[in-house]
Every structure is written in structure tokens, then in C-alpha cells.
Amino acid sequence: MRFMITLSLLLNMVVLAPVCAGLITDAGWARASYGAATAARGILLSVYLAIGLVSALFLVFREPKLIAALLLVQVAYKLTTPLTVGTLHNPVVVSNLGIASFHAVTLLLIWRAGQEMHPWLIPRP
């Protein structure tokens, strides 16, 4: 579980650092993938910066329940991007689905570890 938590947090940082840089500098690939610089894109940049900073913080201050909350929100929004964007042919949508899958595995491992420590919280079938 700890190894996958570390990988999920590092994945966030490794992916978001160049994405945020591209959005800040209005790189051509960022315009092609995210559209023109707008207030909405600025809000998305804020969300990405927050996820990256919180991921870095959680590498130092590890609390699986808080990390699970971060990853769960990411999985939820990443899984909805094909619906909100309306296509699977956008590189952001494709990468979101891959990252959501990775984080889902980490979430499953966090949940299983919690079950082993506190089996009375959620009854097993």
C-alpha cells in the first residue's frame, strides 16, 4: 500500500508539473489540448496546482485517509471527463482515464489495509 501511495502521489506531481507549466506559458500543446487561455482554464490550473502541492505535502505528511480523499476526488473527476468533454479522442481525456485507473488501484489497497486494521467498520460478505 505505501509503495502505491508514493507512486500515485509522484504520478500526480510528474504529470502536473509540465501540464501546469504549459498552461502558465500558454504553450501550443496546452492550447491544442485545453483550448484557449480563458478564466475556466485558469480555474483548472488552480485545481491542478492544488493537487500537485497537496500531493507533495502528502509525500512528507502521510495520512492514508486524507490521501484516499484526494485520490477519490481525482478518480471521480477523471472518470467523468469523457462525458463532459464529449469525446475519447482528446489527449487529456485519455491520460485522465489512465491516471484514474492507477489511482483506483491505490484506493483499493488503502481500503484493504483499512479492513485489515478495522474489520468491524465495513462487514465483509
N, CA, C and O atoms as a GROMACS GRO file, in nm:
protein
  500
    1MET      N    1   0.083  -0.119   0.000
    1MET     CA    2   0.000   0.000   0.000
    1MET      C    3   0.087   0.126   0.000
    1MET      O    4   0.063   0.218  -0.078
    2ARG      N    5   0.188   0.130   0.086
    2ARG     CA    6   0.272   0.250   0.096
    2ARG      C    7   0.343   0.282  -0.035
    2ARG      O    8   0.355   0.398  -0.075
    3PHE      N    9   0.389   0.177  -0.102
    3PHE     CA   10   0.458   0.196  -0.229
    3PHE      C   11   0.363   0.256  -0.333
    3PHE      O   12   0.400   0.348  -0.405
    4MET      N   13   0.243   0.204  -0.342
    4MET     CA   14   0.145   0.254  -0.439
    4MET      C   15   0.101   0.397  -0.404
    4MET      O   16   0.078   0.478  -0.493
    5ILE      N   17   0.089   0.426  -0.275
    5ILE     CA   18   0.057   0.565  -0.236
    5ILE      C   19   0.166   0.658  -0.286
    5ILE      O   20   0.138   0.762  -0.345
    6THR      N   21   0.291   0.619  -0.263
    6THR     CA   22   0.404   0.700  -0.310
    6THR      C   23   0.399   0.717  -0.461
    6THR      O   24   0.417   0.828  -0.512
    7LEU      N   25   0.375   0.608  -0.533
    7LEU     CA   26   0.368   0.617  -0.679
    7LEU      C   27   0.254   0.707  -0.726
    7LEU      O   28   0.271   0.785  -0.819
    8SER      N   29   0.137   0.696  -0.663
    8SER     CA   30   0.024   0.781  -0.702
    8SER      C   31   0.055   0.929  -0.680
    8SER      O   32   0.025   1.013  -0.765
    9LEU      N   33   0.115   0.960  -0.567
    9LEU     CA   34   0.149   1.100  -0.538
    9LEU      C   35   0.256   1.151  -0.634
    9LEU      O   36   0.249   1.264  -0.682
   10LEU      N   37   0.357   1.068  -0.660
   10LEU     CA   38   0.460   1.107  -0.756
   10LEU      C   39   0.403   1.122  -0.897
   10LEU      O   40   0.441   1.212  -0.971
   11LEU      N   41   0.311   1.032  -0.933
   11LEU     CA   42   0.246   1.042  -1.064
   11LEU      C   43   0.176   1.176  -1.078
   11LEU      O   44   0.188   1.242  -1.182
   12ASN      N   45   0.104   1.217  -0.975
   12ASN     CA   46   0.039   1.348  -0.978
   12ASN      C   47   0.140   1.458  -1.006
   12ASN      O   48   0.118   1.543  -1.092
   13MET      N   49   0.250   1.456  -0.933
   13MET     CA   50   0.348   1.563  -0.945
   13MET      C   51   0.420   1.560  -1.080
   13MET      O   52   0.442   1.665  -1.141
   14VAL      N   53   0.455   1.441  -1.127
   14VAL     CA   54   0.528   1.428  -1.254
   14VAL      C   55   0.439   1.470  -1.372
   14VAL      O   56   0.488   1.530  -1.468
   15VAL      N   57   0.312   1.438  -1.365
   15VAL     CA   58   0.220   1.476  -1.473
   15VAL      C   59   0.184   1.624  -1.464
   15VAL      O   60   0.181   1.694  -1.565
   16LEU      N   61   0.157   1.671  -1.344
   16LEU     CA   62   0.105   1.807  -1.329
   16LEU      C   63   0.210   1.915  -1.346
   16LEU      O   64   0.177   2.026  -1.387
   17ALA      N   65   0.335   1.887  -1.315
   17ALA     CA   66   0.438   1.991  -1.329
   17ALA      C   67   0.447   2.042  -1.473
   17ALA      O   68   0.438   2.163  -1.494
   18PRO      N   69   0.464   1.956  -1.572
   18PRO     CA   70   0.470   2.009  -1.709
   18PRO      C   71   0.335   2.061  -1.759
   18PRO      O   72   0.330   2.156  -1.838
   19VAL      N   73   0.225   2.001  -1.714
   19VAL     CA   74   0.094   2.050  -1.755
   19VAL      C   75   0.073   2.192  -1.703
   19VAL      O   76   0.030   2.280  -1.778
   20CYS      N   77   0.103   2.214  -1.576
   20CYS     CA   78   0.087   2.349  -1.520
   20CYS      C   79   0.180   2.448  -1.590
   20CYS      O   80   0.140   2.560  -1.619
   21ALA      N   81   0.303   2.406  -1.616
   21ALA     CA   82   0.397   2.494  -1.688
   21ALA      C   83   0.342   2.529  -1.826
   21ALA      O   84   0.351   2.644  -1.870
   22GLY      N   85   0.286   2.430  -1.895
   22GLY     CA   86   0.230   2.455  -2.027
   22GLY      C   87   0.110   2.548  -2.022
   22GLY      O   88   0.094   2.633  -2.110
   23LEU      N   89   0.026   2.533  -1.921
   23LEU     CA   90  -0.089   2.621  -1.907
   23LEU      C   91  -0.045   2.764  -1.872
   23LEU      O   92  -0.101   2.861  -1.923
   24ILE      N   93   0.055   2.775  -1.786
   24ILE     CA   94   0.103   2.907  -1.745
   24ILE      C   95   0.168   2.980  -1.862
   24ILE      O   96   0.146   3.100  -1.881
   25THR      N   97   0.246   2.908  -1.942
   25THR     CA   98   0.316   2.971  -2.055
   25THR      C   99   0.232   2.975  -2.183
   25THR      O  100   0.276   3.029  -2.284
   26ASP      N  101   0.114   2.919  -2.178
   26ASP     CA  102   0.025   2.911  -2.294
   26ASP      C  103   0.093   2.841  -2.411
   26ASP      O  104   0.088   2.886  -2.526
   27ALA      N  105   0.157   2.729  -2.380
   27ALA     CA  106   0.227   2.650  -2.482
   27ALA      C  107   0.128   2.602  -2.588
   27ALA      O  108   0.010   2.584  -2.561
   28GLY      N  109   0.178   2.582  -2.708
   28GLY     CA  110   0.093   2.538  -2.818
   28GLY      C  111   0.021   2.408  -2.789
   28GLY      O  112  -0.098   2.395  -2.820
   29TRP      N  113   0.090   2.310  -2.730
   29TRP     CA  114   0.027   2.182  -2.698
   29TRP      C  115  -0.082   2.202  -2.592
   29TRP      O  116  -0.182   2.130  -2.592
   30ALA      N  117  -0.064   2.299  -2.502
   30ALA     CA  118  -0.166   2.326  -2.400
   30ALA      C  119  -0.291   2.386  -2.465
   30ALA      O  120  -0.403   2.350  -2.430
   31ARG      N  121  -0.269   2.477  -2.560
   31ARG     CA  122  -0.385   2.534  -2.632
   31ARG      C  123  -0.457   2.426  -2.711
   31ARG      O  124  -0.580   2.423  -2.715
   32ALA      N  125  -0.380   2.336  -2.774
   32ALA     CA  126  -0.442   2.229  -2.853
   32ALA      C  127  -0.521   2.132  -2.765
   32ALA      O  128  -0.626   2.082  -2.807
   33SER      N  129  -0.473   2.106  -2.645
   33SER     CA  130  -0.538   2.008  -2.557
   33SER      C  131  -0.644   2.070  -2.467
   33SER      O  132  -0.747   2.007  -2.440
   34TYR      N  133  -0.620   2.192  -2.419
   34TYR     CA  134  -0.708   2.254  -2.319
   34TYR      C  135  -0.788   2.373  -2.374
   34TYR      O  136  -0.875   2.426  -2.305
   35GLY      N  137  -0.758   2.414  -2.496
   35GLY     CA  138  -0.827   2.529  -2.553
   35GLY      C  139  -0.752   2.658  -2.521
   35GLY      O  140  -0.647   2.659  -2.457
   36ALA      N  141  -0.811   2.767  -2.568
   36ALA     CA  142  -0.750   2.899  -2.549
   36ALA      C  143  -0.747   2.936  -2.401
   36ALA      O  144  -0.824   2.883  -2.320
   37ALA      N  145  -0.656   3.027  -2.368
   37ALA     CA  146  -0.646   3.076  -2.230
   37ALA      C  147  -0.774   3.152  -2.195
   37ALA      O  148  -0.804   3.256  -2.254
   38THR      N  149  -0.848   3.099  -2.099
   38THR     CA  150  -0.973   3.160  -2.054
   38THR      C  151  -0.976   3.156  -1.902
   38THR      O  152  -0.889   3.096  -1.838
   39ALA      N  153  -1.076   3.219  -1.844
   39ALA     CA  154  -1.093   3.211  -1.699
   39ALA      C  155  -1.113   3.067  -1.655
   39ALA      O  156  -1.061   3.026  -1.551
   40ALA      N  157  -1.188   2.990  -1.733
   40ALA     CA  158  -1.212   2.849  -1.699
   40ALA      C  159  -1.081   2.770  -1.697
   40ALA      O  160  -1.060   2.686  -1.610
   41ARG      N  161  -0.994   2.797  -1.792
   41ARG     CA  162  -0.865   2.728  -1.795
   41ARG      C  163  -0.779   2.772  -1.676
   41ARG      O  164  -0.702   2.692  -1.622
   42GLY      N  165  -0.791   2.896  -1.636
   42GLY     CA  166  -0.721   2.945  -1.516
   42GLY      C  167  -0.770   2.876  -1.390
   42GLY      O  168  -0.691   2.846  -1.301
   43ILE      N  169  -0.899   2.852  -1.383
   43ILE     CA  170  -0.955   2.779  -1.269
   43ILE      C  171  -0.903   2.636  -1.268
   43ILE      O  172  -0.868   2.583  -1.163
   44LEU      N  173  -0.899   2.573  -1.384
   44LEU     CA  174  -0.844   2.438  -1.394
   44LEU      C  175  -0.698   2.437  -1.351
   44LEU      O  176  -0.654   2.344  -1.283
   45LEU      N  177  -0.622   2.538  -1.389
   45LEU     CA  178  -0.483   2.548  -1.346
   45LEU      C  179  -0.475   2.555  -1.194
   45LEU      O  180  -0.389   2.491  -1.134
   46SER      N  181  -0.563   2.631  -1.132
   46SER     CA  182  -0.565   2.638  -0.985
   46SER      C  183  -0.590   2.502  -0.922
   46SER      O  184  -0.525   2.465  -0.824
   47VAL      N  185  -0.683   2.427  -0.979
   47VAL     CA  186  -0.712   2.292  -0.928
   47VAL      C  187  -0.589   2.203  -0.945
   47VAL      O  188  -0.552   2.130  -0.853
   48TYR      N  189  -0.527   2.209  -1.061
   48TYR     CA  190  -0.407   2.128  -1.086
   48TYR      C  191  -0.293   2.165  -0.991
   48TYR      O  192  -0.226   2.077  -0.937
   49LEU      N  193  -0.271   2.295  -0.970
   49LEU     CA  194  -0.168   2.338  -0.876
   49LEU      C  195  -0.196   2.287  -0.736
   49LEU      O  196  -0.106   2.242  -0.666
   50ALA      N  197  -0.322   2.294  -0.694
   50ALA     CA  198  -0.360   2.246  -0.561
   50ALA      C  199  -0.334   2.096  -0.548
   50ALA      O  200  -0.279   2.051  -0.447
   51ILE      N  201  -0.372   2.019  -0.648
   51ILE     CA  202  -0.349   1.874  -0.644
   51ILE      C  203  -0.199   1.845  -0.637
   51ILE      O  204  -0.156   1.759  -0.560
   52GLY      N  205  -0.120   1.915  -0.715
   52GLY     CA  206   0.024   1.895  -0.714
   52GLY      C  207   0.086   1.930  -0.580
   52GLY      O  208   0.169   1.856  -0.528
   53LEU      N  209   0.047   2.044  -0.524
   53LEU     CA  210   0.102   2.087  -0.394
   53LEU      C  211   0.059   1.994  -0.281
   53LEU      O  212   0.140   1.960  -0.194
   54VAL      N  213  -0.066   1.954  -0.281
   54VAL     CA  214  -0.114   1.863  -0.176
   54VAL      C  215  -0.047   1.727  -0.191
   54VAL      O  216  -0.016   1.663  -0.091
   55SER      N  217  -0.024   1.683  -0.313
   55SER     CA  218   0.047   1.556  -0.334
   55SER      C  219   0.188   1.564  -0.276
   55SER      O  220   0.234   1.469  -0.212
   56ALA      N  221   0.258   1.675  -0.299
   56ALA     CA  222   0.392   1.693  -0.243
   56ALA      C  223   0.387   1.694  -0.090
   56ALA      O  224   0.471   1.633  -0.024
   57LEU      N  225   0.289   1.762  -0.036
   57LEU     CA  226   0.272   1.767   0.110
   57LEU      C  227   0.249   1.627   0.166
   57LEU      O  228   0.305   1.592   0.270
   58PHE      N  229   0.167   1.547   0.098
   58PHE     CA  230   0.136   1.412   0.146
   58PHE      C  231   0.255   1.316   0.133
   58PHE      O  232   0.257   1.211   0.197
   59LEU      N  233   0.353   1.349   0.051
   59LEU     CA  234   0.474   1.269   0.048
   59LEU      C  235   0.552   1.282   0.179
   59LEU      O  236   0.625   1.192   0.219
   60VAL      N  237   0.534   1.397   0.245
   60VAL     CA  238   0.603   1.422   0.372
   60VAL      C  239   0.514   1.384   0.490
   60VAL      O  240   0.558   1.314   0.582
   61PHE      N  241   0.390   1.428   0.488
   61PHE     CA  242   0.295   1.402   0.596
   61PHE      C  243   0.195   1.298   0.548
   61PHE      O  244   0.092   1.332   0.490
   62ARG      N  245   0.226   1.172   0.573
   62ARG     CA  246   0.145   1.063   0.518
   62ARG      C  247   0.029   1.029   0.611
   62ARG      O  248   0.047   0.989   0.726
   63GLU      N  249  -0.090   1.047   0.558
   63GLU     CA  250  -0.212   1.007   0.627
   63GLU      C  251  -0.301   0.940   0.524
   63GLU      O  252  -0.363   1.008   0.443
   64PRO      N  253  -0.308   0.806   0.526
   64PRO     CA  254  -0.380   0.734   0.421
   64PRO      C  255  -0.524   0.779   0.400
   64PRO      O  256  -0.571   0.780   0.287
   65LYS      N  257  -0.594   0.817   0.506
   65LYS     CA  258  -0.734   0.861   0.488
   65LYS      C  259  -0.741   0.990   0.408
   65LYS      O  260  -0.828   1.006   0.322
   66LEU      N  261  -0.652   1.082   0.436
   66LEU     CA  262  -0.652   1.208   0.360
   66LEU      C  263  -0.606   1.186   0.217
   66LEU      O  264  -0.662   1.245   0.124
   67ILE      N  265  -0.507   1.102   0.199
   67ILE     CA  266  -0.460   1.069   0.064
   67ILE      C  267  -0.572   1.002  -0.015
   67ILE      O  268  -0.591   1.030  -0.133
   68ALA      N  269  -0.645   0.913   0.051
   68ALA     CA  270  -0.758   0.846  -0.016
   68ALA      C  271  -0.862   0.947  -0.061
   68ALA      O  272  -0.919   0.932  -0.169
   69ALA      N  273  -0.887   1.049   0.020
   69ALA     CA  274  -0.985   1.151  -0.019
   69ALA      C  275  -0.939   1.225  -0.144
   69ALA      O  276  -1.017   1.248  -0.236
   70LEU      N  277  -0.811   1.262  -0.147
   70LEU     CA  278  -0.756   1.330  -0.265
   70LEU      C  279  -0.769   1.242  -0.389
   70LEU      O  280  -0.816   1.288  -0.493
   71LEU      N  281  -0.727   1.117  -0.377
   71LEU     CA  282  -0.730   1.026  -0.493
   71LEU      C  283  -0.873   0.997  -0.537
   71LEU      O  284  -0.899   0.986  -0.657
   72LEU      N  285  -0.966   0.983  -0.442
   72LEU     CA  286  -1.105   0.956  -0.477
   72LEU      C  287  -1.166   1.070  -0.557
   72LEU      O  288  -1.237   1.046  -0.655
   73VAL      N  289  -1.139   1.193  -0.516
   73VAL     CA  290  -1.190   1.308  -0.592
   73VAL      C  291  -1.129   1.309  -0.732
   73VAL      O  292  -1.197   1.338  -0.830
   74GLN      N  293  -0.999   1.277  -0.741
   74GLN     CA  294  -0.935   1.272  -0.872
   74GLN      C  295  -0.997   1.164  -0.961
   74GLN      O  296  -1.024   1.188  -1.078
   75VAL      N  297  -1.018   1.047  -0.905
   75VAL     CA  298  -1.078   0.938  -0.984
   75VAL      C  299  -1.216   0.981  -1.033
   75VAL      O  300  -1.250   0.959  -1.150
   76ALA      N  301  -1.295   1.042  -0.945
   76ALA     CA  302  -1.430   1.083  -0.984
   76ALA      C  303  -1.427   1.184  -1.098
   76ALA      O  304  -1.499   1.168  -1.197
   77TYR      N  305  -1.344   1.288  -1.086
   77TYR     CA  306  -1.346   1.388  -1.193
   77TYR      C  307  -1.281   1.337  -1.321
   77TYR      O  308  -1.323   1.374  -1.430
   78LYS      N  309  -1.181   1.252  -1.308
   78LYS     CA  310  -1.115   1.199  -1.427
   78LYS      C  311  -1.206   1.102  -1.504
   78LYS      O  312  -1.204   1.098  -1.627
   79LEU      N  313  -1.285   1.025  -1.431
   79LEU     CA  314  -1.377   0.932  -1.498
   79LEU      C  315  -1.493   1.004  -1.566
   79LEU      O  316  -1.554   0.951  -1.659
   80THR      N  317  -1.524   1.125  -1.521
   80THR     CA  318  -1.634   1.200  -1.584
   80THR      C  319  -1.588   1.284  -1.703
   80THR      O  320  -1.672   1.336  -1.776
   81THR      N  321  -1.457   1.297  -1.724
   81THR     CA  322  -1.412   1.383  -1.835
   81THR      C  323  -1.458   1.337  -1.972
   81THR      O  324  -1.486   1.423  -2.056
   82PRO      N  325  -1.467   1.206  -2.002
   82PRO     CA  326  -1.520   1.172  -2.135
   82PRO      C  327  -1.663   1.223  -2.156
   82PRO      O  328  -1.701   1.259  -2.267
   83LEU      N  329  -1.740   1.227  -2.048
   83LEU     CA  330  -1.878   1.276  -2.058
   83LEU      C  331  -1.882   1.427  -2.072
   83LEU      O  332  -1.960   1.480  -2.151
   84THR      N  333  -1.800   1.498  -1.995
   84THR     CA  334  -1.804   1.644  -2.000
   84THR      C  335  -1.735   1.700  -2.124
   84THR      O  336  -1.775   1.806  -2.174
   85VAL      N  337  -1.634   1.632  -2.173
   85VAL     CA  338  -1.564   1.677  -2.294
   85VAL      C  339  -1.638   1.627  -2.419
   85VAL      O  340  -1.636   1.692  -2.523
   86GLY      N  341  -1.702   1.513  -2.406
   86GLY     CA  342  -1.783   1.461  -2.516
   86GLY      C  343  -1.706   1.375  -2.616
   86GLY      O  344  -1.756   1.349  -2.725
   87THR      N  345  -1.586   1.332  -2.579
   87THR     CA  346  -1.507   1.251  -2.671
   87THR      C  347  -1.402   1.172  -2.594
   87THR      O  348  -1.364   1.208  -2.482
   88LEU      N  349  -1.357   1.065  -2.657
   88LEU     CA  350  -1.242   0.990  -2.606
   88LEU      C  351  -1.118   1.023  -2.688
   88LEU      O  352  -1.012   0.966  -2.665
   89HIS      N  353  -1.131   1.115  -2.782
   89HIS     CA  354  -1.022   1.147  -2.875
   89HIS      C  355  -0.946   1.272  -2.835
   89HIS      O  356  -0.889   1.340  -2.920
   90ASN      N  357  -0.945   1.303  -2.708
   90ASN     CA  358  -0.869   1.416  -2.656
   90ASN      C  359  -0.758   1.360  -2.567
   90ASN      O  360  -0.786   1.273  -2.484
   91PRO      N  361  -0.635   1.407  -2.581
   91PRO     CA  362  -0.525   1.351  -2.502
   91PRO      C  363  -0.543   1.368  -2.351
   91PRO      O  364  -0.496   1.285  -2.274
   92VAL      N  365  -0.610   1.474  -2.310
   92VAL     CA  366  -0.635   1.494  -2.167
   92VAL      C  367  -0.732   1.388  -2.115
   92VAL      O  368  -0.713   1.334  -2.006
   93VAL      N  369  -0.834   1.359  -2.192
   93VAL     CA  370  -0.932   1.256  -2.154
   93VAL      C  371  -0.863   1.120  -2.143
   93VAL      O  372  -0.884   1.047  -2.046
   94VAL      N  373  -0.783   1.088  -2.240
   94VAL     CA  374  -0.715   0.958  -2.240
   94VAL      C  375  -0.621   0.946  -2.120
   94VAL      O  376  -0.622   0.844  -2.051
   95SER      N  377  -0.542   1.049  -2.095
   95SER     CA  378  -0.450   1.043  -1.980
   95SER      C  379  -0.527   1.041  -1.849
   95SER      O  380  -0.486   0.974  -1.755
   96ASN      N  381  -0.638   1.113  -1.842
   96ASN     CA  382  -0.721   1.110  -1.720
   96ASN      C  383  -0.770   0.969  -1.690
   96ASN      O  384  -0.771   0.927  -1.574
   97LEU      N  385  -0.812   0.897  -1.791
   97LEU     CA  386  -0.861   0.761  -1.769
   97LEU      C  387  -0.749   0.668  -1.721
   97LEU      O  388  -0.772   0.584  -1.635
   98GLY      N  389  -0.631   0.684  -1.776
   98GLY     CA  390  -0.518   0.603  -1.731
   98GLY      C  391  -0.479   0.633  -1.588
   98GLY      O  392  -0.456   0.542  -1.508
   99ILE      N  393  -0.472   0.762  -1.554
   99ILE     CA  394  -0.437   0.801  -1.418
   99ILE      C  395  -0.546   0.758  -1.320
   99ILE      O  396  -0.515   0.715  -1.209
  100ALA      N  397  -0.671   0.770  -1.359
  100ALA     CA  398  -0.782   0.726  -1.272
  100ALA      C  399  -0.770   0.577  -1.243
  100ALA      O  400  -0.794   0.534  -1.130
  101SER      N  401  -0.733   0.498  -1.342
  101SER     CA  402  -0.716   0.354  -1.322
  101SER      C  403  -0.604   0.327  -1.222
  101SER      O  404  -0.619   0.243  -1.134
  102PHE      N  405  -0.494   0.397  -1.236
  102PHE     CA  406  -0.381   0.380  -1.145
  102PHE      C  407  -0.422   0.416  -1.003
  102PHE      O  408  -0.397   0.340  -0.909
  103HIS      N  409  -0.486   0.532  -0.986
  103HIS     CA  410  -0.528   0.576  -0.853
  103HIS      C  411  -0.635   0.483  -0.794
  103HIS      O  412  -0.641   0.465  -0.672
  104ALA      N  413  -0.717   0.424  -0.878
  104ALA     CA  414  -0.819   0.330  -0.828
  104ALA      C  415  -0.753   0.209  -0.763
  104ALA      O  416  -0.802   0.158  -0.662
  105VAL      N  417  -0.644   0.162  -0.820
  105VAL     CA  418  -0.570   0.050  -0.759
  105VAL      C  419  -0.516   0.092  -0.623
  105VAL      O  420  -0.525   0.017  -0.526
  106THR      N  421  -0.460   0.212  -0.616
  106THR     CA  422  -0.409   0.262  -0.488
  106THR      C  423  -0.522   0.272  -0.386
  106THR      O  424  -0.504   0.235  -0.270
  107LEU      N  425  -0.636   0.322  -0.428
  107LEU     CA  426  -0.751   0.333  -0.337
  107LEU      C  427  -0.795   0.195  -0.286
  107LEU      O  428  -0.827   0.179  -0.168
  108LEU      N  429  -0.796   0.098  -0.374
  108LEU     CA  430  -0.833  -0.037  -0.333
  108LEU      C  431  -0.736  -0.089  -0.228
  108LEU      O  432  -0.779  -0.151  -0.130
  109LEU      N  433  -0.608  -0.066  -0.246
  109LEU     CA  434  -0.509  -0.111  -0.148
  109LEU      C  435  -0.522  -0.038  -0.015
  109LEU      O  436  -0.506  -0.099   0.090
  110ILE      N  437  -0.552   0.091  -0.019
  110ILE     CA  438  -0.576   0.166   0.105
  110ILE      C  439  -0.698   0.109   0.176
  110ILE      O  440  -0.696   0.090   0.298
  111TRP      N  441  -0.804   0.082   0.102
  111TRP     CA  442  -0.926   0.027   0.161
  111TRP      C  443  -0.900  -0.109   0.223
  111TRP      O  444  -0.944  -0.136   0.335
  112ARG      N  445  -0.828  -0.195   0.152
  112ARG     CA  446  -0.797  -0.328   0.205
  112ARG      C  447  -0.713  -0.319   0.332
  112ARG      O  448  -0.736  -0.394   0.427
  113ALA      N  449  -0.617  -0.230   0.334
  113ALA     CA  450  -0.534  -0.213   0.454
  113ALA      C  451  -0.620  -0.165   0.570
  113ALA      O  452  -0.598  -0.208   0.684
  114GLY      N  453  -0.715  -0.078   0.543
  114GLY     CA  454  -0.807  -0.033   0.648
  114GLY      C  455  -0.894  -0.146   0.699
  114GLY      O  456  -0.924  -0.152   0.818
  115GLN      N  457  -0.933  -0.235   0.610
  115GLN     CA  458  -1.013  -0.352   0.651
  115GLN      C  459  -0.935  -0.443   0.743
  115GLN      O  460  -0.990  -0.498   0.839
  116GLU      N  461  -0.808  -0.461   0.715
  116GLU     CA  462  -0.725  -0.547   0.798
  116GLU      C  463  -0.706  -0.488   0.936
  116GLU      O  464  -0.697  -0.561   1.034
  117MET      N  465  -0.699  -0.354   0.944
  117MET     CA  466  -0.679  -0.288   1.073
  117MET      C  467  -0.809  -0.274   1.150
  117MET      O  468  -0.809  -0.282   1.273
  118HIS      N  469  -0.921  -0.254   1.080
  118HIS     CA  470  -1.051  -0.230   1.144
  118HIS      C  471  -1.160  -0.311   1.072
  118HIS      O  472  -1.244  -0.252   1.006
  119PRO      N  473  -1.160  -0.442   1.084
  119PRO     CA  474  -1.255  -0.524   1.008
  119PRO      C  475  -1.400  -0.501   1.046
  119PRO      O  476  -1.490  -0.539   0.970
  120TRP      N  477  -1.428  -0.442   1.158
  120TRP     CA  478  -1.565  -0.422   1.202
  120TRP      C  479  -1.631  -0.300   1.136
  120TRP      O  480  -1.752  -0.283   1.147
  121LEU      N  481  -1.552  -0.214   1.069
  121LEU     CA  482  -1.608  -0.093   1.011
  121LEU      C  483  -1.702  -0.122   0.895
  121LEU      O  484  -1.811  -0.066   0.888
  122ILE      N  485  -1.661  -0.208   0.804
  122ILE     CA  486  -1.743  -0.244   0.689
  122ILE      C  487  -1.748  -0.396   0.685
  122ILE      O  488  -1.645  -0.460   0.661
  123PRO      N  489  -1.863  -0.454   0.708
  123PRO     CA  490  -1.870  -0.601   0.710
  123PRO      C  491  -1.834  -0.662   0.576
  123PRO      O  492  -1.870  -0.610   0.470
  124ARG      N  493  -1.762  -0.771   0.584
  124ARG     CA  494  -1.727  -0.845   0.462
  124ARG      C  495  -1.839  -0.941   0.428
  124ARG      O  496  -1.905  -0.993   0.518
  125PRO      N  497  -1.860  -0.965   0.299
  125PRO     CA  498  -1.967  -1.057   0.261
  125PRO      C  499  -1.937  -1.200   0.302
  125PRO      O  500  -2.018  -1.290   0.276
   0.00000   0.00000   0.00000
